[in-house]
Amino acid sequence: MKRKIRLGVILLAIMTLFSGVPVRAAASNYIMGDYGSYIIGGYRLKNNGSGLYSRKSAAGNWKKIASNVQAFTSNGSVIYFTKNNYNYNSEQGNAHVYSASVNGGRVKRIGIFKNRAIDGIYYYNNKLYLNERRGKHGIYISEYSLRSRKYRKIRTGQILDAYKNYGMYVKNSYYKWTEPLYSINLTTGKMKKLGANCYGHDTAGRYVYFVNYSKKTGVQWNSGTFVVKRAVVSGSSVKTITKKLYGKVRNITSKYVEYENNGITKRAYY
């Protein structure tokens, strides 16, 4: 992605994938997956450069579901995933959305979304929420009903993560070094602003943890004075949970923020 907030999320995902961090356990129908490893019920899923895989427990054999998977989601028994045939230079191509059972069987194509890429996908209440892109600037969220097969555009922007009917959302001001972070109710469309200058977040159950910068120093992207805040995913009960810190954020979890200060990597636990 060319947008810095998205690059930050991708870099954190890549760091997690190759650093030996344990897989992410997810509530069965509240997962918005990209590259990495996940636990859904009794199955483990992983998505890497060679494809999307599933296996039963930690000791089973990996079964390949599909190659070239951009993102996936699940309702607990079914996986929904997207594959892109999209050229980012010519800005032409299509996105394909499929379903498969969580054990890797019964792969079925749901539909083709023409002339666009899908960078993120999320399942909630028999609907798929899609981060779509057409060209360099046409980025928006759409909703696709699995029951009626009706499709509609919701608004411009991107969902970075989600839990139940709430998504962590950024608007399309993609050339800033940080982004305002919002909570969006996917059912009503209402939004609440969580922070003005955010870089990185972690959704853990009903809470979201995020970095909010207050001072930019001009030293590469995310360097400056920041605090970590916590909010309920609905956007309520925003609370500052660290003192002011300085540096470049490397990772944020529900327990600590990892950052670089003058070349030294530190962790601040909440």
N, C-alpha and C positions, 0 to 999 in steps of 0.2 A: 504494500500500500504506500502511496505517496504522502498520505496524511500523517502528521507526526503522532497524533494521539493513537492512531491505529498501529503505527510502527512500534510504539512503545508497548502496546498490548502483545503484538506478535513477538517482539524480542523477549518479553517476559515469558511467553509460552515456550519459546525455543530454549531459553535458559532452564526452565523447569524440566523440559523433556530430556536434556542431556546432563543434568546435574545430579541425577540419582534421587531426586525428591520422590517420595511415595506417590502412588496414583491418587487421584482425587475421588473420594466417595461422593456420590450425588444422590439426592432424593430422586426417586425413580422417574418422575415426570417433570423435574425442574432442572434440566441440564441444557446448556448451550455450549457444545463442545467444538474445539478446533483441533490444533495439533497438541498431542499429549496422550496421557493414559487416564482412564476413568473406571470407576466401579459402578455398575448399575445392577441392583439386586444381587444375584449370585454370579453375574458375568463381569468380565473385564473387557473393556474396549480400548484400543489404541489406534491413533491415526498418525502416520508419519509419512515420509516421502515416498514410500512404496505402496501405501494403501491403508484402508480401514480394516481392522481385524477384531475378532471376537473370540473369547475362550471361556470355558466354564471353570470358575475358581482360579487360584493362582498356579495350579499344577497341570491344567489341561493343555491341549495343543491349540495353537492359534489357527483360526480359520479365516481366510481372507474373504471379505465381503465385496470390496470394490477397490479399484485404483483411482487416483486423481480426485480424492474426496476433499472438498474445500472445508466443509463444516457439517456437523450432524447434531441431532437432538433425539429425544426419546420420550415415550409415554410409559416406559417401564417394560413393556413386552415387545414393542416395535421401535425400530430405529428409522428416522427420516434423515436423509443426507442429500447433499447437493454436489454435483460434478460440473465443472465449468469447461466449456469449449469456447473460451473467450480470449481474444487477442488484445492485450492491454495497450499495444502500440497502435493498432489500426482501430481499436475500439469497436470491434465487431465480433459477433459470436452469440452463443446461446448458453443458458444454464439448464441443467437437467436435474430434476428432483426425484428421488427414489425412496422406497420403503423396503425394509427387511426385518425379519424377526431378530430379536436380540441375540439369538444363537448363531446368526449369520445365514439363515435359510430364507427361502421364498423372496428373493429380490424382485421388486416390481417397480416399474417406472410410473410415477404419478403424473408427470407432465413436463413439457418443455416451455421454458420462459425465454422467449425470443429477444435477441438484441439486448442482452443484459448479462451481468455477472451477479451471483449471489455470494456475498462474503460472510454471511452469518444466518443461522436458522434456529428457530426456537418453537417448541410445541407447547401449547396450553389450551385445554378445553376444546379439543378437536379442531384446532386451528393452527396453522403454521405462520409464524411471523418471520419475514425475510428482510435481511439487509441487502438491498438491490443497488446496482450501479449501472448507469447508462452514460458512457462517455466519462470525461474527467470530473464533471461537476454534478451530474444527475444522480445524487445519492439520496435514497429515501427508504422508509420502512413500508412494507406492504403486508396485507393479511390475506391468507388463502384458507378457505373453509374446506376441510376434508369431507364434510357431509354434503354440502351443496355445490362444492367446486366453484364457488364464487370467489372472485378476486377483487381487492380494492387497495388503493394507495392510502396510507394513513397520514404520513407527513414526511418532510425531509429530515435527514439525520441518520443516526445509527444506534442500534442497541448493542452495547458492549457486553452485557451480561444480564441475567434475568433470574427471578425467583417468583413462583406462582404467577400472579397477573401483573407483576411489576417488573419493569426493565430499567437498567441503568443506561441513560440515553445522552448522547451529545448531538448538538446541532451541527450544521454544515459550514462552520467557519474554520476550514481545515488548515489554514496556514499559520495558525498561532502555535506557540511552543507548548501551551497548555490549553485545556478546553473547559468551559463551564460544564459541570456534570448535573444531570437532572434525573429524577425518578419519574417514569411515565407509567400511568395506569393503562395497561393494554386494553382493558375493557371500556373505559370511559374516554381515554385520550388525554386526561388531565395530567399536568406535570407540576413537580415541585423542584425548585433549585436546591441542590445540595452544597455546591461549592463553585467559586468563580474561576479559580485557576488550578485545575486538577490535573495530576499526572499519575496515573495508576490507581487501581482500586481492587478490592477483593470482596466478593459477595459470599457470605458464609451463613446459610440458613436465612433467618429473617433480618439479618443485619448486613450492612455494607460498610466497609472500611475504605477510606480514600485519603490521598495526599492532597493537601491544598497549599499552594505556594503563595507567599505574600510579597516576595521580593525577587526580582530577576537580576542576575549579575552579568548575563551575557556570556557565560562560560558553558556553551554547548547544551542546548535543550533545557534540561530540567534541574539546573544548578541554581541554588538560592536558599532562602529561608522558608521553611515549611512547617506545618503541623499535620498530624494525622487526626481525622475526625471519624466518628461512627454515627450511623443513622439507621433507623428502621427502613427497610426497602421501600416503604410507602412514602418516604421523605420526611417522616416525623422524627422527633427526638434527636436532632442533630447535636452531637456532643464532641468537644475537643478532648482527645484522650492522651496527647503528648504535649510536652513543652515545645517551644520553638527549637527547631533543629536546622542545621545547614548542610547542604551537600547535594549530590545527585542520587536520586532514588534508584535502587537496583531491583528491589522486590518489596511487595507489601503482602502480608498475610493477616489473618484475624488475631494473631498473637504478637507480631512485631513488624517493624519496617526496617529494611536493610538499605543502607545508603553509603555512599563514598564521601568522605570528608578529608580533603587535602591528601588524596591518594591512599587513605586508610579506610578499609571497609568496616563499618560498624553496624550493630543492631540495637534498636531501641525497642524494648519490650513494654507492652502497655500495662 
